[in-house]
Amino acid sequence: MITVQDMFDYALEMDLAHLANSIYWALLKDKVTFQDDSKKLQAIEFDEVEIKRLMEKNDLNIGKVNLFVMNGPDDWYAFYLAEHSLDAYRLHEELFREQQRNITRADRLMIHYMTFAETGAEECLYEHKKEIITYPAYVGHAKAGERVLYRVEVVGA
């Protein structure tokens, strides 16, 4: 049996804001408990207006850390996890002593499995995000169209 707790934890881990806030609303309204079978959620008539308000308020802190990608020379891209693009930009400038013109929020790439060249480990960036303690964080560089991340030596390190 998959419990409501299991579904809620999954929604939080994967930044599924609507699902997490829907479960949160159901818990607040005593429509379910964490121990209930998650199938019980299917029978609930959710208040979408209230759920939208909860999502905007963001008490669950979902989606605060985003993936940003900066294009570099020869089709290489630098990946960063940060709350704001400016944080990623500043970290890139600090680490590599180069200014970037283009930075793109690329959360859609978080679901893809990437291979980390140093370790050979393959994981999606949502999983990798859980291992990081402070943000912004440099994740690595990847060649366009490839799913291998390389950690580039930092200038002055």
C-alpha positions in Angstrom: 0.0 0.0 0.0 1.2 3.5 -0.8 0.3 5.8 2.0 -0.7 9.5 1.9 2.7 10.1 3.6 4.5 8.3 0.8 2.7 10.4 -1.8 3.4 13.7 0.1 7.1 12.9 0.5 7.4 12.1 -3.2 5.6 15.3 -4.2 8.0 17.3 -2.0 11.1 15.6 -3.2 10.2 16.0 -6.9 8.9 19.6 -6.5 5.4 18.7 -7.5 3.8 21.8 -6.1 0.1 21.1 -7.0 0.2 17.5 -5.7 2.0 18.4 -2.5 -0.3 21.4 -1.8 -3.4 19.3 -2.6 -2.4 16.7 -0.1 -1.5 19.4 2.4 -4.9 20.9 2.0 -6.6 17.5 2.5 -4.6 17.0 5.6 -5.5 20.5 7.0 -9.2 19.8 6.3 -9.0 16.3 8.0 -10.0 14.6 4.8 -7.1 12.2 5.1 -4.3 11.2 7.5 -0.7 10.4 6.7 -1.4 6.7 7.4 -4.4 6.4 4.9 -4.1 4.6 1.6 -3.2 7.2 -1.1 -6.2 5.9 -3.1 -8.4 7.8 -0.7 -7.1 11.0 -2.3 -8.9 10.1 -5.5 -12.3 10.4 -3.8 -11.7 13.9 -2.4 -13.3 17.0 -4.0 -10.4 19.4 -3.8 -10.8 23.2 -3.4 -8.7 24.4 -6.3 -9.0 28.0 -5.4 -7.6 27.3 -1.9 -4.9 25.0 -3.3 -3.8 27.8 -5.7 -3.6 30.2 -2.7 -1.5 27.7 -0.8 0.8 27.3 -3.8 1.3 31.1 -4.0 1.9 31.3 -0.3 4.4 28.4 -0.6 4.6 27.3 3.0 6.1 24.0 1.8 9.0 25.8 0.2 8.6 24.0 -3.1 10.6 25.0 -6.1 12.8 27.6 -4.4 16.0 26.1 -5.9 16.1 26.1 -9.7 18.4 24.7 -12.3 20.2 27.4 -14.4 22.3 26.7 -17.4 24.9 29.1 -19.0 26.1 28.6 -22.5 29.9 28.6 -23.0 32.3 28.0 -25.8 32.2 25.1 -28.2 28.7 23.9 -27.2 29.6 23.4 -23.5 27.1 24.4 -20.8 27.6 25.1 -17.1 24.9 23.9 -14.7 24.0 25.6 -11.4 21.4 25.1 -8.7 20.3 28.4 -7.2 17.3 30.3 -6.0 17.9 33.2 -8.4 19.6 33.5 -11.7 21.8 36.3 -10.4 23.1 34.0 -7.7 24.2 31.5 -10.4 25.7 34.3 -12.5 27.7 35.6 -9.6 29.0 32.1 -8.6 30.0 31.4 -12.2 31.9 34.7 -12.3 33.6 33.9 -9.0 34.6 30.4 -9.9 35.7 30.9 -13.5 36.5 34.6 -13.7 34.4 35.0 -16.7 31.2 36.9 -17.3 28.3 35.3 -19.0 25.7 36.9 -21.1 23.1 34.1 -21.4 21.6 32.3 -18.4 18.5 30.1 -18.8 16.3 28.6 -16.1 16.1 24.9 -17.1 14.1 23.1 -14.5 12.8 20.8 -17.2 16.2 19.2 -17.3 16.0 18.2 -13.6 14.1 15.0 -14.5 16.8 13.7 -16.9 19.3 11.2 -15.6 22.9 12.5 -15.9 26.1 10.6 -15.5 28.6 12.3 -13.3 32.0 11.7 -15.0 34.0 11.7 -11.8 32.1 8.9 -10.1 30.2 7.2 -12.9 27.1 7.6 -10.9 23.9 8.2 -12.8 21.1 10.2 -11.1 18.5 12.8 -11.9 19.3 16.3 -10.8 16.4 16.2 -8.3 18.2 13.4 -6.5 21.5 15.3 -6.8 19.9 18.4 -5.4 19.2 16.6 -2.1 22.9 16.0 -1.6 23.7 19.7 -1.8 23.8 21.7 1.5 24.3 25.3 0.4 23.1 27.2 -2.7 24.1 28.5 -5.2 26.0 25.4 -6.2 28.0 24.5 -9.3 26.8 21.1 -10.6 29.2 20.7 -13.6 29.6 21.2 -17.3 28.0 19.2 -20.1 28.4 19.2 -23.9 25.2 20.1 -25.8 23.1 17.0 -26.4 25.0 14.8 -24.0 24.1 13.7 -20.5 27.5 13.5 -18.9 28.4 16.2 -16.3 32.1 17.0 -15.8 33.4 19.1 -12.9 35.7 21.7 -14.4 38.8 22.8 -12.4 38.1 26.1 -10.7 40.4 29.1 -11.4 42.7 29.8 -8.5 41.7 26.6 -6.6 
